[in-house]
Amino acid sequence: MSFNHTGPVFDGMEERWANVSAGRLRYLVGGSGPPLLLVHGIAASSFSFRFNCEELMRQFRVFVPDLMHLEDTRRIAHLDGSLHATAVRLSDFLKQVDVERTNVLASSHGGSVAMKLAAITPERFERVVLVSPANPFARHYRAVVRFYLSPLGRVFVRLASLAPGRVWDYGIGRMYADPHGMAAGTGIGYARPLRRKGTTKYLLSCLETFNDDIEGLRAEFPAIAGIPTLLIWGERDPVVEVESGYQLREALGADMVVMRGIGHLPYEESPQEFNRIVLEYLRREAPK
């Protein structure tokens, strides 16, 4: 992995730009095979998948859009951060990269965006892997969102991006089951994208409709349930409790894998096992 002035570029991938409704969106692409769309979580970026793309590209054409990274930074602060608007931008992205139908791997808030997109355009989806997605059955994150939207919380969000890497290591480490296994440079890797002008304002826009948007997904489940879906959850997820995953599994008729001794970020806490689970599911033959 290398870094240029716009962000990380993983070995074997190219940095490109796609025209979406909000402007030109940065993305990474590489590999060959059927398309696989990776969707990162809130306050995250393509950096989240730094331990996964190399393996996934062996069997798929992997697309990783940076949902908060527009070429014109003046537009970022004015983006609509709702689930619907973000899903529409993802739909625009798929059209621009000429992908009519795709597999999807999406994490946390990105998983919620993927569910919204699946409800809008289910015909675009082959299979979906949702990694501890925010969902209507979860409760833990709601108080956190309310704090971030308070006057004190808004100040915290604006200042957090400026914090040094060791502070971010602590914050990201709290999402791990065992932060001692976190790779060097993780915190600063998460912080860099948030330092771009306008990004924290966009992040607050996402949070302003977050709880209502997630609750609204409940009505979308019948439309999503027809899409083959795998849920992956960390047994010790401190952000979106695994108990909500069991309820989501029933609502979607999904398969589910619970990774033992893992927190909210299984793709970087245990990337080899995570990659194996994802590839085994995506390669599985469809039932006749």
Secondary structure, DSSP 8 states (H G I E B T S, - for coil): -EEETTEEE-TT-EEEEEEETTEEEEEEEE--SSEEEEE--TT--GGGGTTTHHHHTTTSEEEEEEEEEESSHHHHTT---SHHHHHHHHHHHHHHTT-SSEEEEEETHHHHHHHHHHHH-GGGEEEEEEES---TT--HHHHHHHHHTSHHHHHHHHHHTTS-HHHHHHHHHTTSS-GGG--TTHHHHHHHHHTSTTHHHHHHHHHHTHHHHHHHGGGGHHHHTTS-EEEEEETT-SSS-HHHHHHHHHHHT-EEEEETT--S-HHHHSHHHHHHHHHHHHHS----
